Amino acid sequence: MTTLYSNLRNLIIGKKYTSSDLAFSEKGEQFPSAIAGNINTSITKVLFPVLSDSQNDIEQLKRMVRRSIKIGSYVLFPILFGFAMIAPSFVSVLLTEKWIGCVPFLQIMCIVYALQPLQTSSLQCIKALGKSGLYLMIDIVKKIIGIIILVCTVILFNDVIIIVFGALVIEIISIIILLPVNKKLIGYNYKEQLFDIAPTILLTVIMCIFVKMVDVFIPVTGMIQLLLEIIIGMVSYIIISLIIKNENFVYILKISKEILLRR
């Protein structure tokens, strides 16, 4: 079901539009999908067995889900939103100008995949609690809504970008669907869910502003521009996290030190 659903959008684009539109759409999804896929797979492999061991302790379960969402968003948000910012330079330098048409697709898909950790942890929690029927029902509902939005964008708009943008709308709706589920199952209320990712959103916005300043104030192009954008983005995110003593940054440092000491 998931495989068919995942390929439906590109199938429609390939049938209704040109081969160039399909190529740009697929190339725009390729890199964000690979980045988010690896991180989400890691989260899933680690999180599910740990949550399963705590299924009888709702408070512990809630703490672990919150930590997972915080860390997942803290790691993935700057990578993918930053990638969206440097997309023009990245495509121009590494993929050459012939692929420049995939930039808007890449930027949209970066945002789509950046939101996935907000769902991954919640869905693993549902499975860990043994509620596979609820998991399946949520998945079916999300896909039905997704197909409706996809059909509407195809019928109402004759624009490939709008069709791909529909994937972002679907992702946001999927998150909204899970909000009351989290509240009911583990008492993870809406205010807590918002406050857990708000600091990361703010940090990511500030980082993106610094990256954009490279284009505005530093007259360089090509590989130098790309490297400067990456370095400034990474350094600004880390330094600001260090200055404000961001809890996710502190937690990652702590875990990293423990791993190094054990080795």
ZINOR-V839341 format. One record per residue. N is the residue number from 1. RES is the residue in one letter. OMEGA is omega in whole degrees, -180 to 180 (* if undefined). Layout:
# ZINOR-V839341
n = <N & N>
res = <RES & RES>
omega = <OMEGA & OMEGA>
This chain:
# ZINOR-V839341
n = <1 & 2 & 3 & 4 & 5 & 6 & 7 & 8 & 9 & 10 & 11 & 12 & 13 & 14 & 15 & 16 & 17 & 18 & 19 & 20 & 21 & 22 & 23 & 24 & 25 & 26 & 27 & 28 & 29 & 30 & 31 & 32 & 33 & 34 & 35 & 36 & 37 & 38 & 39 & 40 & 41 & 42 & 43 & 44 & 45 & 46 & 47 & 48 & 49 & 50 & 51 & 52 & 53 & 54 & 55 & 56 & 57 & 58 & 59 & 60 & 61 & 62 & 63 & 64 & 65 & 66 & 67 & 68 & 69 & 70 & 71 & 72 & 73 & 74 & 75 & 76 & 77 & 78 & 79 & 80 & 81 & 82 & 83 & 84 & 85 & 86 & 87 & 88 & 89 & 90 & 91 & 92 & 93 & 94 & 95 & 96 & 97 & 98 & 99 & 100 & 101 & 102 & 103 & 104 & 105 & 106 & 107 & 108 & 109 & 110 & 111 & 112 & 113 & 114 & 115 & 116 & 117 & 118 & 119 & 120 & 121 & 122 & 123 & 124 & 125 & 126 & 127 & 128 & 129 & 130 & 131 & 132 & 133 & 134 & 135 & 136 & 137 & 138 & 139 & 140 & 141 & 142 & 143 & 144 & 145 & 146 & 147 & 148 & 149 & 150 & 151 & 152 & 153 & 154 & 155 & 156 & 157 & 158 & 159 & 160 & 161 & 162 & 163 & 164 & 165 & 166 & 167 & 168 & 169 & 170 & 171 & 172 & 173 & 174 & 175 & 176 & 177 & 178 & 179 & 180 & 181 & 182 & 183 & 184 & 185 & 186 & 187 & 188 & 189 & 190 & 191 & 192 & 193 & 194 & 195 & 196 & 197 & 198 & 199 & 200 & 201 & 202 & 203 & 204 & 205 & 206 & 207 & 208 & 209 & 210 & 211 & 212 & 213 & 214 & 215 & 216 & 217 & 218 & 219 & 220 & 221 & 222 & 223 & 224 & 225 & 226 & 227 & 228 & 229 & 230 & 231 & 232 & 233 & 234 & 235 & 236 & 237 & 238 & 239 & 240 & 241 & 242 & 243 & 244 & 245 & 246 & 247 & 248 & 249 & 250 & 251 & 252 & 253 & 254 & 255 & 256 & 257 & 258 & 259 & 260 & 261 & 262 & 263>
res = <M & T & T & L & Y & S & N & L & R & N & L & I & I & G & K & K & Y & T & S & S & D & L & A & F & S & E & K & G & E & Q & F & P & S & A & I & A & G & N & I & N & T & S & I & T & K & V & L & F & P & V & L & S & D & S & Q & N & D & I & E & Q & L & K & R & M & V & R & R & S & I & K & I & G & S & Y & V & L & F & P & I & L & F & G & F & A & M & I & A & P & S & F & V & S & V & L & L & T & E & K & W & I & G & C & V & P & F & L & Q & I & M & C & I & V & Y & A & L & Q & P & L & Q & T & S & S & L & Q & C & I & K & A & L & G & K & S & G & L & Y & L & M & I & D & I & V & K & K & I & I & G & I & I & I & L & V & C & T & V & I & L & F & N & D & V & I & I & I & V & F & G & A & L & V & I & E & I & I & S & I & I & I & L & L & P & V & N & K & K & L & I & G & Y & N & Y & K & E & Q & L & F & D & I & A & P & T & I & L & L & T & V & I & M & C & I & F & V & K & M & V & D & V & F & I & P & V & T & G & M & I & Q & L & L & L & E & I & I & I & G & M & V & S & Y & I & I & I & S & L & I & I & K & N & E & N & F & V & Y & I & L & K & I & S & K & E & I & L & L & R & R>
omega = <-179 & -180 & 179 & -179 & -177 & -177 & -176 & -178 & -179 & 176 & 179 & 179 & 180 & -180 & -172 & -174 & -174 & 178 & 177 & 178 & 180 & -179 & 179 & -180 & -179 & 179 & 179 & 180 & -171 & -174 & 176 & -180 & -180 & -179 & -178 & -179 & -180 & -179 & -180 & 177 & 179 & 179 & -178 & -178 & -178 & -169 & -173 & 179 & 179 & 179 & -180 & 179 & -177 & -173 & 179 & 179 & -174 & 180 & 177 & 178 & 180 & -180 & -179 & 177 & 179 & 180 & -180 & 179 & 179 & -177 & 180 & 179 & -179 & -180 & -171 & -179 & -178 & -179 & -173 & 175 & 175 & 177 & 178 & -180 & -176 & -175 & -180 & 180 & -178 & -178 & -178 & -175 & -171 & -179 & -178 & -173 & -178 & 180 & -175 & 179 & -179 & -176 & -180 & 177 & 179 & -179 & 179 & -177 & 174 & 180 & 179 & -176 & 177 & -178 & -174 & 179 & 179 & 177 & -174 & -177 & 180 & -180 & 177 & 177 & 179 & 179 & -179 & 178 & 178 & -177 & -178 & 178 & 177 & 179 & -179 & -179 & 179 & -179 & 180 & 179 & 180 & -177 & 176 & 178 & 180 & 180 & 178 & 179 & 179 & 180 & -180 & -180 & 179 & -176 & -173 & -177 & 178 & -173 & -178 & -179 & 179 & 179 & 179 & 177 & 177 & 178 & 177 & 177 & 179 & -179 & 179 & 178 & 179 & 177 & 180 & 179 & -177 & -178 & 179 & 178 & 178 & -179 & -177 & -173 & -174 & 178 & -179 & -170 & -173 & -178 & 179 & -179 & 179 & -177 & -180 & -179 & -177 & 179 & 180 & 177 & 179 & 178 & -178 & 178 & 179 & 178 & -180 & 177 & 178 & 179 & 180 & -180 & 176 & 180 & -172 & -169 & -178 & -174 & 177 & 179 & 174 & -176 & 180 & 178 & -179 & -180 & 178 & 180 & -179 & -178 & -179 & 178 & -179 & -176 & -178 & -179 & -179 & -178 & 179 & 177 & -180 & -178 & -176 & -179 & 179 & -174 & 179 & 177 & 179 & -180 & 180 & 177 & -179 & -180 & 180 & 179 & 180 & 179 & 179 & 180 & 178 & 180 & *>
